[in-house]
Amino acid sequence: MTRPGLKNFIQKMAECYELVIYTTSVIEYAEAILETINLRKYFSRVYDRKYCYTSDEAPGVKDLSVIGSDFKKMILIDVSFESCDSN
Protein backbone atom coordinates (compact mmCIF):
# COMPACT_ATOMS: atom_id res chain seq x y z
CA MET A 1 0.00 0.00 0.00
CA THR A 2 1.26 3.49 -0.84
CA ARG A 3 0.15 6.98 0.03
CA PRO A 4 -2.75 8.22 -2.08
CA GLY A 5 -1.48 10.10 -5.12
CA LEU A 6 2.10 8.76 -4.91
CA LYS A 7 2.09 7.01 -8.28
CA ASN A 8 0.53 10.01 -10.04
CA PHE A 9 3.06 12.35 -8.40
CA ILE A 10 6.03 10.18 -9.44
CA GLN A 11 4.68 9.85 -12.99
CA LYS A 12 4.28 13.64 -13.32
CA MET A 13 7.73 14.36 -11.86
CA ALA A 14 9.32 11.82 -14.21
CA GLU A 15 7.90 13.76 -17.16
CA CYS A 16 9.86 16.86 -16.10
CA TYR A 17 12.87 15.57 -14.17
CA GLU A 18 15.33 12.75 -13.99
CA LEU A 19 14.45 10.83 -10.83
CA VAL A 20 17.29 9.28 -8.87
CA ILE A 21 17.24 7.31 -5.62
CA TYR A 22 20.16 7.73 -3.21
CA THR A 23 19.97 5.71 -0.02
CA THR A 24 22.29 4.88 2.86
CA SER A 25 20.81 1.38 2.78
CA VAL A 26 21.84 -1.54 0.58
CA ILE A 27 20.87 -1.61 -3.09
CA GLU A 28 18.68 -4.68 -2.63
CA TYR A 29 16.49 -2.80 -0.14
CA ALA A 30 15.97 0.18 -2.46
CA GLU A 31 15.28 -2.00 -5.49
CA ALA A 32 12.83 -4.18 -3.54
CA ILE A 33 10.81 -1.16 -2.44
CA LEU A 34 10.71 0.30 -5.95
CA GLU A 35 9.58 -3.03 -7.36
CA THR A 36 7.00 -3.55 -4.61
CA ILE A 37 5.35 -0.20 -5.27
CA ASN A 38 5.79 -0.73 -9.03
CA LEU A 39 7.60 2.55 -9.67
CA ARG A 40 11.11 1.38 -10.65
CA LYS A 41 10.67 2.38 -14.29
CA TYR A 42 10.49 6.07 -13.33
CA PHE A 43 13.95 6.15 -11.72
CA SER A 44 17.02 6.24 -13.94
CA ARG A 45 19.60 5.42 -11.28
CA VAL A 46 19.83 4.02 -7.77
CA TYR A 47 22.80 4.81 -5.53
CA ASP A 48 23.29 2.90 -2.30
CA ARG A 49 25.55 2.96 0.76
CA LYS A 50 28.68 2.11 -1.22
CA TYR A 51 28.53 5.69 -2.54
CA CYS A 52 28.35 7.13 1.00
CA TYR A 53 31.04 7.94 3.52
CA THR A 54 31.24 8.52 7.27
CA SER A 55 31.98 11.93 8.79
CA ASP A 56 32.14 13.34 12.31
CA GLU A 57 28.65 14.79 11.86
CA ALA A 58 26.86 11.79 10.36
CA PRO A 59 27.51 8.07 9.87
CA GLY A 60 26.21 7.83 6.29
CA VAL A 61 26.82 10.93 4.20
CA LYS A 62 25.70 10.93 0.57
CA ASP A 63 28.35 12.32 -1.78
CA LEU A 64 26.11 14.14 -4.25
CA SER A 65 28.97 14.70 -6.69
CA VAL A 66 28.60 11.08 -7.85
CA ILE A 67 25.24 12.00 -9.37
CA GLY A 68 26.92 14.42 -11.75
CA SER A 69 23.99 16.81 -12.05
CA ASP A 70 23.86 20.58 -11.82
CA PHE A 71 22.89 21.28 -8.20
CA LYS A 72 20.96 24.37 -9.30
CA LYS A 73 18.62 22.06 -11.20
CA MET A 74 18.33 19.45 -8.47
CA ILE A 75 15.51 18.90 -6.05
CA LEU A 76 16.70 16.92 -3.07
CA ILE A 77 14.35 15.22 -0.65
CA ASP A 78 15.98 13.69 2.41
CA VAL A 79 15.22 13.19 6.09
CA SER A 80 18.47 14.82 7.18
CA PHE A 81 20.33 17.84 5.82
CA GLU A 82 23.54 16.55 7.45
CA SER A 83 23.42 13.35 5.40
CA CYS A 84 24.16 15.14 2.09
CA ASP A 85 27.42 16.66 0.87
CA SER A 86 27.71 18.67 -2.33
CA ASN A 87 31.42 19.54 -1.98
Biopython code that builds the backbone (N, CA, C, O; Angstrom):
import numpy as np
from Bio.PDB.StructureBuilder import StructureBuilder

atoms = [
    (1, "MET", "N", (0.841, -1.177, 0.000)),
    (1, "MET", "CA", (0.000, 0.000, 0.000)),
    (1, "MET", "C", (0.890, 1.245, 0.000)),
    (1, "MET", "O", (1.901, 1.293, 0.701)),
    (2, "THR", "N", (0.515, 2.227, -0.772)),
    (2, "THR", "CA", (1.260, 3.487, -0.838)),
    (2, "THR", "C", (0.346, 4.641, -0.465)),
    (2, "THR", "O", (-0.871, 4.488, -0.369)),
    (3, "ARG", "N", (0.945, 5.770, -0.262)),
    (3, "ARG", "CA", (0.151, 6.976, 0.026)),
    (3, "ARG", "C", (-0.704, 7.328, -1.188)),
    (3, "ARG", "O", (-0.266, 7.160, -2.326)),
    (4, "PRO", "N", (-1.906, 7.809, -0.954)),
    (4, "PRO", "CA", (-2.754, 8.225, -2.075)),
    (4, "PRO", "C", (-2.044, 9.296, -2.915)),
    (4, "PRO", "O", (-1.495, 10.257, -2.375)),
    (5, "GLY", "N", (-2.064, 9.120, -4.213)),
    (5, "GLY", "CA", (-1.477, 10.096, -5.118)),
    (5, "GLY", "C", (0.005, 9.903, -5.401)),
    (5, "GLY", "O", (0.569, 10.615, -6.232)),
    (6, "LEU", "N", (0.653, 8.944, -4.720)),
    (6, "LEU", "CA", (2.096, 8.759, -4.911)),
    (6, "LEU", "C", (2.438, 8.415, -6.353)),
    (6, "LEU", "O", (3.314, 9.044, -6.947)),
    (7, "LYS", "N", (1.767, 7.439, -6.916)),
    (7, "LYS", "CA", (2.088, 7.011, -8.281)),
    (7, "LYS", "C", (1.882, 8.153, -9.276)),
    (7, "LYS", "O", (2.721, 8.364, -10.152)),
    (8, "ASN", "N", (0.796, 8.879, -9.154)),
    (8, "ASN", "CA", (0.532, 10.012, -10.040)),
    (8, "ASN", "C", (1.620, 11.080, -9.889)),
    (8, "ASN", "O", (2.086, 11.641, -10.881)),
    (9, "PHE", "N", (2.017, 11.354, -8.654)),
    (9, "PHE", "CA", (3.064, 12.347, -8.398)),
    (9, "PHE", "C", (4.377, 11.926, -9.057)),
    (9, "PHE", "O", (5.012, 12.728, -9.742)),
    (10, "ILE", "N", (4.782, 10.681, -8.854)),
    (10, "ILE", "CA", (6.032, 10.181, -9.437)),
    (10, "ILE", "C", (5.962, 10.217, -10.962)),
    (10, "ILE", "O", (6.931, 10.599, -11.617)),
    (11, "GLN", "N", (4.838, 9.827, -11.524)),
    (11, "GLN", "CA", (4.676, 9.854, -12.988)),
    (11, "GLN", "C", (4.834, 11.276, -13.519)),
    (11, "GLN", "O", (5.527, 11.493, -14.514)),
    (12, "LYS", "N", (4.204, 12.234, -12.871)),
    (12, "LYS", "CA", (4.285, 13.637, -13.316)),
    (12, "LYS", "C", (5.696, 14.187, -13.171)),
    (12, "LYS", "O", (6.176, 14.895, -14.057)),
    (13, "MET", "N", (6.366, 13.874, -12.071)),
    (13, "MET", "CA", (7.731, 14.359, -11.858)),
    (13, "MET", "C", (8.685, 13.745, -12.879)),
    (13, "MET", "O", (9.612, 14.410, -13.340)),
    (14, "ALA", "N", (8.464, 12.490, -13.232)),
    (14, "ALA", "CA", (9.322, 11.818, -14.210)),
    (14, "ALA", "C", (9.187, 12.423, -15.609)),
    (14, "ALA", "O", (10.090, 12.283, -16.434)),
    (15, "GLU", "N", (8.082, 13.083, -15.874)),
    (15, "GLU", "CA", (7.904, 13.760, -17.160)),
    (15, "GLU", "C", (8.779, 15.003, -17.258)),
    (15, "GLU", "O", (9.140, 15.419, -18.359)),
    (16, "CYS", "N", (9.121, 15.599, -16.127)),
    (16, "CYS", "CA", (9.861, 16.864, -16.096)),
    (16, "CYS", "C", (11.297, 16.738, -15.608)),
    (16, "CYS", "O", (12.142, 17.573, -15.929)),
    (17, "TYR", "N", (11.575, 15.692, -14.830)),
    (17, "TYR", "CA", (12.869, 15.570, -14.174)),
    (17, "TYR", "C", (13.418, 14.156, -14.305)),
    (17, "TYR", "O", (12.681, 13.198, -14.542)),
    (18, "GLU", "N", (14.711, 14.056, -14.147)),
    (18, "GLU", "CA", (15.332, 12.748, -13.989)),
    (18, "GLU", "C", (15.210, 12.384, -12.510)),
    (18, "GLU", "O", (15.660, 13.143, -11.651)),
    (19, "LEU", "N", (14.623, 11.262, -12.209)),
    (19, "LEU", "CA", (14.447, 10.831, -10.831)),
    (19, "LEU", "C", (15.529, 9.827, -10.465)),
    (19, "LEU", "O", (15.759, 8.845, -11.172)),
    (20, "VAL", "N", (16.192, 10.097, -9.335)),
    (20, "VAL", "CA", (17.291, 9.277, -8.867)),
    (20, "VAL", "C", (17.059, 8.954, -7.399)),
    (20, "VAL", "O", (16.663, 9.822, -6.622)),
    (21, "ILE", "N", (17.304, 7.718, -7.024)),
    (21, "ILE", "CA", (17.240, 7.306, -5.620)),
    (21, "ILE", "C", (18.665, 7.257, -5.082)),
    (21, "ILE", "O", (19.567, 6.739, -5.740)),
    (22, "TYR", "N", (18.861, 7.798, -3.884)),
    (22, "TYR", "CA", (20.157, 7.734, -3.213)),
    (22, "TYR", "C", (19.882, 7.375, -1.765)),
    (22, "TYR", "O", (19.303, 8.174, -1.029)),
    (23, "THR", "N", (20.283, 6.203, -1.353)),
    (23, "THR", "CA", (19.974, 5.715, -0.024)),
    (23, "THR", "C", (21.231, 5.292, 0.727)),
    (23, "THR", "O", (22.224, 4.893, 0.117)),
    (24, "THR", "N", (21.183, 5.380, 2.034)),
    (24, "THR", "CA", (22.286, 4.876, 2.859)),
    (24, "THR", "C", (22.101, 3.386, 3.141)),
    (24, "THR", "O", (22.913, 2.780, 3.840)),
    (25, "SER", "N", (21.066, 2.814, 2.614)),
    (25, "SER", "CA", (20.810, 1.382, 2.777)),
    (25, "SER", "C", (21.484, 0.607, 1.652)),
    (25, "SER", "O", (22.185, 1.186, 0.821)),
    (26, "VAL", "N", (21.268, -0.695, 1.631)),
    (26, "VAL", "CA", (21.841, -1.536, 0.577)),
    (26, "VAL", "C", (20.965, -1.460, -0.674)),
    (26, "VAL", "O", (19.770, -1.175, -0.595)),
    (27, "ILE", "N", (21.571, -1.717, -1.811)),
    (27, "ILE", "CA", (20.874, -1.611, -3.090)),
    (27, "ILE", "C", (19.667, -2.541, -3.160)),
    (27, "ILE", "O", (18.640, -2.180, -3.735)),
    (28, "GLU", "N", (19.780, -3.715, -2.587)),
    (28, "GLU", "CA", (18.681, -4.680, -2.635)),
    (28, "GLU", "C", (17.427, -4.137, -1.944)),
    (28, "GLU", "O", (16.309, -4.392, -2.391)),
    (29, "TYR", "N", (17.613, -3.397, -0.867)),
    (29, "TYR", "CA", (16.488, -2.798, -0.140)),
    (29, "TYR", "C", (15.778, -1.759, -1.012)),
    (29, "TYR", "O", (14.553, -1.771, -1.136)),
    (30, "ALA", "N", (16.556, -0.868, -1.610)),
    (30, "ALA", "CA", (15.972, 0.178, -2.457)),
    (30, "ALA", "C", (15.254, -0.423, -3.661)),
    (30, "ALA", "O", (14.135, -0.026, -3.985)),
    (31, "GLU", "N", (15.895, -1.372, -4.315)),
    (31, "GLU", "CA", (15.284, -2.004, -5.491)),
    (31, "GLU", "C", (14.004, -2.756, -5.112)),
    (31, "GLU", "O", (13.024, -2.724, -5.856)),
    (32, "ALA", "N", (14.010, -3.425, -3.971)),
    (32, "ALA", "CA", (12.829, -4.176, -3.536)),
    (32, "ALA", "C", (11.644, -3.248, -3.287)),
    (32, "ALA", "O", (10.513, -3.571, -3.652)),
    (33, "ILE", "N", (11.895, -2.116, -2.677)),
    (33, "ILE", "CA", (10.808, -1.160, -2.436)),
    (33, "ILE", "C", (10.273, -0.617, -3.750)),
    (33, "ILE", "O", (9.059, -0.548, -3.940)),
    (34, "LEU", "N", (11.157, -0.231, -4.659)),
    (34, "LEU", "CA", (10.714, 0.295, -5.947)),
    (34, "LEU", "C", (9.904, -0.736, -6.725)),
    (34, "LEU", "O", (8.907, -0.392, -7.361)),
    (35, "GLU", "N", (10.321, -1.977, -6.677)),
    (35, "GLU", "CA", (9.579, -3.035, -7.362)),
    (35, "GLU", "C", (8.234, -3.296, -6.681)),
    (35, "GLU", "O", (7.222, -3.496, -7.353)),
    (36, "THR", "N", (8.229, -3.294, -5.358)),
    (36, "THR", "CA", (6.998, -3.555, -4.607)),
    (36, "THR", "C", (5.929, -2.512, -4.908)),
    (36, "THR", "O", (4.754, -2.848, -5.061)),
    (37, "ILE", "N", (6.333, -1.252, -4.993)),
    (37, "ILE", "CA", (5.354, -0.200, -5.272)),
    (37, "ILE", "C", (5.208, 0.060, -6.771)),
    (37, "ILE", "O", (4.481, 0.958, -7.195)),
    (38, "ASN", "N", (5.922, -0.756, -7.567)),
    (38, "ASN", "CA", (5.790, -0.734, -9.027)),
    (38, "ASN", "C", (6.110, 0.633, -9.633)),
    (38, "ASN", "O", (5.392, 1.122, -10.506)),
    (39, "LEU", "N", (7.200, 1.242, -9.157)),
    (39, "LEU", "CA", (7.597, 2.550, -9.675)),
    (39, "LEU", "C", (9.031, 2.569, -10.190)),
    (39, "LEU", "O", (9.536, 3.640, -10.526)),
    (40, "ARG", "N", (9.698, 1.439, -10.263)),
    (40, "ARG", "CA", (11.109, 1.379, -10.650)),
    (40, "ARG", "C", (11.358, 2.025, -12.005)),
    (40, "ARG", "O", (12.394, 2.658, -12.206)),
    (41, "LYS", "N", (10.436, 1.875, -12.921)),
    (41, "LYS", "CA", (10.670, 2.376, -14.287)),
    (41, "LYS", "C", (10.815, 3.895, -14.356)),
    (41, "LYS", "O", (11.298, 4.416, -15.361)),
    (42, "TYR", "N", (10.415, 4.605, -13.327)),
    (42, "TYR", "CA", (10.494, 6.067, -13.330)),
    (42, "TYR", "C", (11.837, 6.597, -12.828)),
    (42, "TYR", "O", (12.103, 7.795, -12.931)),
    (43, "PHE", "N", (12.678, 5.728, -12.292)),
    (43, "PHE", "CA", (13.951, 6.150, -11.718)),
    (43, "PHE", "C", (15.092, 5.660, -12.596)),
    (43, "PHE", "O", (15.198, 4.469, -12.885)),
    (44, "SER", "N", (15.945, 6.589, -13.019)),
    (44, "SER", "CA", (17.019, 6.238, -13.942)),
    (44, "SER", "C", (18.195, 5.571, -13.250)),
    (44, "SER", "O", (18.870, 4.726, -13.838)),
    (45, "ARG", "N", (18.443, 5.951, -11.994)),
    (45, "ARG", "CA", (19.605, 5.415, -11.279)),
    (45, "ARG", "C", (19.262, 5.215, -9.810)),
    (45, "ARG", "O", (18.404, 5.896, -9.249)),
    (46, "VAL", "N", (19.961, 4.259, -9.205)),
    (46, "VAL", "CA", (19.827, 4.024, -7.769)),
    (46, "VAL", "C", (21.231, 3.947, -7.186)),
    (46, "VAL", "O", (22.030, 3.099, -7.584)),
    (47, "TYR", "N", (21.526, 4.831, -6.244)),
    (47, "TYR", "CA", (22.799, 4.812, -5.528)),
    (47, "TYR", "C", (22.537, 4.287, -4.121)),
    (47, "TYR", "O", (21.525, 4.614, -3.501)),
    (48, "ASP", "N", (23.461, 3.471, -3.629)),
    (48, "ASP", "CA", (23.290, 2.898, -2.300)),
    (48, "ASP", "C", (24.456, 3.286, -1.392)),
    (48, "ASP", "O", (25.228, 4.192, -1.704)),
    (49, "ARG", "N", (24.571, 2.583, -0.262)),
    (49, "ARG", "CA", (25.545, 2.955, 0.757)),
    (49, "ARG", "C", (26.994, 2.879, 0.294)),
    (49, "ARG", "O", (27.861, 3.498, 0.913)),
    (50, "LYS", "N", (27.282, 2.149, -0.762)),
    (50, "LYS", "CA", (28.681, 2.108, -1.216)),
    (50, "LYS", "C", (29.135, 3.449, -1.786)),
    (50, "LYS", "O", (30.333, 3.661, -1.970)),
    (51, "TYR", "N", (28.210, 4.347, -2.067)),
    (51, "TYR", "CA", (28.533, 5.694, -2.542)),
    (51, "TYR", "C", (28.546, 6.717, -1.407)),
    (51, "TYR", "O", (28.713, 7.912, -1.654)),
    (52, "CYS", "N", (28.375, 6.264, -0.179)),
    (52, "CYS", "CA", (28.350, 7.128, 0.997)),
    (52, "CYS", "C", (29.670, 7.035, 1.758)),
    (52, "CYS", "O", (30.472, 6.128, 1.539)),
    (53, "TYR", "N", (29.868, 7.986, 2.645)),
    (53, "TYR", "CA", (31.039, 7.942, 3.516)),
    (53, "TYR", "C", (30.628, 8.374, 4.919)),
    (53, "TYR", "O", (29.531, 8.897, 5.116)),
    (54, "THR", "N", (31.496, 8.158, 5.877)),
    (54, "THR", "CA", (31.238, 8.518, 7.272)),
    (54, "THR", "C", (32.005, 9.790, 7.609)),
    (54, "THR", "O", (33.169, 9.948, 7.240)),
    (55, "SER", "N", (31.327, 10.699, 8.321)),
    (55, "SER", "CA", (31.977, 11.928, 8.789)),
    (55, "SER", "C", (31.756, 12.050, 10.288)),
    (55, "SER", "O", (31.075, 11.223, 10.894)),
    (56, "ASP", "N", (32.341, 13.094, 10.885)),
    (56, "ASP", "CA", (32.140, 13.340, 12.314)),
    (56, "ASP", "C", (30.697, 13.714, 12.615)),
    (56, "ASP", "O", (30.202, 13.452, 13.711)),
    (57, "GLU", "N", (30.024, 14.321, 11.655)),
    (57, "GLU", "CA", (28.652, 14.793, 11.863)),
    (57, "GLU", "C", (27.598, 13.718, 11.620)),
    (57, "GLU", "O", (26.537, 13.739, 12.244)),
    (58, "ALA", "N", (27.878, 12.787, 10.727)),
    (58, "ALA", "CA", (26.864, 11.786, 10.363)),
    (58, "ALA", "C", (27.536, 10.488, 9.924)),
    (58, "ALA", "O", (28.602, 10.515, 9.310)),
    (59, "PRO", "N", (26.922, 9.365, 10.233)),
    (59, "PRO", "CA", (27.514, 8.075, 9.866)),
    (59, "PRO", "C", (27.415, 7.731, 8.384)),
    (59, "PRO", "O", (28.317, 7.080, 7.858)),
    (60, "GLY", "N", (26.382, 8.131, 7.706)),
    (60, "GLY", "CA", (26.209, 7.826, 6.289)),
    (60, "GLY", "C", (25.931, 9.094, 5.519)),
    (60, "GLY", "O", (24.787, 9.543, 5.450)),
    (61, "VAL", "N", (26.971, 9.680, 4.934)),
    (61, "VAL", "CA", (26.822, 10.932, 4.196)),
    (61, "VAL", "C", (26.813, 10.620, 2.708)),
    (61, "VAL", "O", (27.690, 9.917, 2.207)),
    (62, "LYS", "N", (25.822, 11.145, 2.006)),
    (62, "LYS", "CA", (25.699, 10.926, 0.568)),
    (62, "LYS", "C", (26.564, 11.948, -0.174)),
    (62, "LYS", "O", (26.378, 13.155, -0.017)),
    (63, "ASP", "N", (27.494, 11.468, -0.967)),
    (63, "ASP", "CA", (28.352, 12.318, -1.779)),
    (63, "ASP", "C", (27.600, 12.634, -3.071)),
    (63, "ASP", "O", (27.606, 11.839, -4.011)),
    (64, "LEU", "N", (26.959, 13.788, -3.111)),
    (64, "LEU", "CA", (26.107, 14.144, -4.246)),
    (64, "LEU", "C", (26.882, 14.342, -5.542)),
    (64, "LEU", "O", (26.286, 14.342, -6.619)),
    (65, "SER", "N", (28.191, 14.509, -5.456)),
    (65, "SER", "CA", (28.968, 14.702, -6.687)),
    (65, "SER", "C", (28.937, 13.460, -7.575)),
    (65, "SER", "O", (29.173, 13.571, -8.778)),
    (66, "VAL", "N", (28.654, 12.286, -7.019)),
    (66, "VAL", "CA", (28.596, 11.075, -7.851)),
    (66, "VAL", "C", (27.419, 11.110, -8.813)),
    (66, "VAL", "O", (27.429, 10.421, -9.834)),
    (67, "ILE", "N", (26.409, 11.904, -8.497)),
    (67, "ILE", "CA", (25.239, 12.000, -9.370)),
    (67, "ILE", "C", (25.590, 12.723, -10.660)),
    (67, "ILE", "O", (25.081, 12.381, -11.727)),
    (68, "GLY", "N", (26.457, 13.720, -10.565)),
    (68, "GLY", "CA", (26.923, 14.419, -11.754)),
    (68, "GLY", "C", (25.919, 15.378, -12.353)),
    (68, "GLY", "O", (25.988, 15.678, -13.545)),
    (69, "SER", "N", (24.986, 15.866, -11.553)),
    (69, "SER", "CA", (23.985, 16.813, -12.045)),
    (69, "SER", "C", (24.283, 18.219, -11.544)),
    (69, "SER", "O", (24.987, 18.399, -10.550)),
    (70, "ASP", "N", (23.748, 19.200, -12.235)),
    (70, "ASP", "CA", (23.858, 20.585, -11.821)),
    (70, "ASP", "C", (23.003, 20.780, -10.570)),
    (70, "ASP", "O", (21.785, 20.605, -10.622)),
    (71, "PHE", "N", (23.619, 21.137, -9.462)),
    (71, "PHE", "CA", (22.887, 21.282, -8.203)),
    (71, "PHE", "C", (21.820, 22.371, -8.258)),
    (71, "PHE", "O", (20.865, 22.337, -7.482)),
    (72, "LYS", "N", (21.968, 23.324, -9.155)),
    (72, "LYS", "CA", (20.959, 24.374, -9.302)),
    (72, "LYS", "C", (19.677, 23.835, -9.933)),
    (72, "LYS", "O", (18.623, 24.466, -9.853)),
    (73, "LYS", "N", (19.776, 22.674, -10.553)),
    (73, "LYS", "CA", (18.619, 22.059, -11.200)),
    (73, "LYS", "C", (18.153, 20.815, -10.453)),
    (73, "LYS", "O", (17.375, 20.019, -10.979)),
    (74, "MET", "N", (18.629, 20.657, -9.236)),
    (74, "MET", "CA", (18.334, 19.453, -8.470)),
    (74, "MET", "C", (17.342, 19.752, -7.349)),
    (74, "MET", "O", (17.449, 20.763, -6.655)),
    (75, "ILE", "N", (16.403, 18.877, -7.193)),
    (75, "ILE", "CA", (15.506, 18.898, -6.047)),
    (75, "ILE", "C", (15.885, 17.705, -5.198)),
    (75, "ILE", "O", (15.845, 16.562, -5.655)),
    (76, "LEU", "N", (16.253, 17.976, -3.962)),
    (76, "LEU", "CA", (16.698, 16.917, -3.072)),
    (76, "LEU", "C", (15.696, 16.755, -1.943)),
    (76, "LEU", "O", (15.337, 17.720, -1.268)),
    (77, "ILE", "N", (15.253, 15.529, -1.749)),
    (77, "ILE", "CA", (14.350, 15.223, -0.648)),
    (77, "ILE", "C", (15.062, 14.220, 0.236)),
    (77, "ILE", "O", (15.404, 13.127, -0.216)),
    (78, "ASP", "N", (15.288, 14.576, 1.486)),
    (78, "ASP", "CA", (15.976, 13.693, 2.414)),
    (78, "ASP", "C", (15.464, 13.975, 3.817)),
    (78, "ASP", "O", (14.898, 15.035, 4.085)),
    (79, "VAL", "N", (15.669, 13.018, 4.701)),
    (79, "VAL", "CA", (15.219, 13.194, 6.085)),
    (79, "VAL", "C", (16.221, 13.983, 6.912)),
    (79, "VAL", "O", (15.893, 14.433, 8.010)),
    (80, "SER", "N", (17.436, 14.159, 6.407)),
    (80, "SER", "CA", (18.469, 14.824, 7.185)),
    (80, "SER", "C", (19.369, 15.660, 6.291)),
    (80, "SER", "O", (19.978, 15.142, 5.355)),
    (81, "PHE", "N", (19.452, 16.950, 6.578)),
    (81, "PHE", "CA", (20.332, 17.838, 5.824)),
    (81, "PHE", "C", (21.793, 17.406, 5.979)),
    (81, "PHE", "O", (22.573, 17.497, 5.032)),
    (82, "GLU", "N", (22.154, 16.942, 7.160)),
    (82, "GLU", "CA", (23.535, 16.555, 7.448)),
    (82, "GLU", "C", (23.993, 15.329, 6.657)),
    (82, "GLU", "O", (25.191, 15.061, 6.559)),
    (83, "SER", "N", (23.042, 14.589, 6.096)),
    (83, "SER", "CA", (23.416, 13.352, 5.398)),
    (83, "SER", "C", (23.796, 13.582, 3.940)),
    (83, "SER", "O", (24.055, 12.620, 3.217)),
    (84, "CYS", "N", (23.834, 14.846, 3.489)),
    (84, "CYS", "CA", (24.157, 15.138, 2.091)),
    (84, "CYS", "C", (25.340, 16.093, 2.008)),
    (84, "CYS", "O", (25.447, 17.039, 2.789)),
    (85, "ASP", "N", (26.217, 15.834, 1.059)),
    (85, "ASP", "CA", (27.415, 16.656, 0.869)),
    (85, "ASP", "C", (27.556, 16.974, -0.614)),
    (85, "ASP", "O", (27.647, 16.076, -1.451)),
    (86, "SER", "N", (27.572, 18.261, -0.922)),
    (86, "SER", "CA", (27.710, 18.666, -2.325)),
    (86, "SER", "C", (29.099, 19.211, -2.637)),
    (86, "SER", "O", (29.298, 19.804, -3.697)),
    (87, "ASN", "N", (30.052, 19.027, -1.749)),
    (87, "ASN", "CA", (31.416, 19.537, -1.979)),
    (87, "ASN", "C", (32.167, 18.679, -2.950)),
    (87, "ASN", "O", (33.326, 18.963, -3.256)),
]
sb = StructureBuilder()
sb.init_structure("model")
sb.init_model(0)
sb.init_chain("A")
sb.init_seg("    ")
for serial, (resi, resn, name, xyz) in enumerate(atoms, 1):
    if name == "N":
        sb.init_residue(resn, " ", resi, " ")
    sb.init_atom(name, np.array(xyz, "f"), 0.0, 1.0, " ", f" {name:<3s}", serial, name[0])
structure = sb.get_structure()
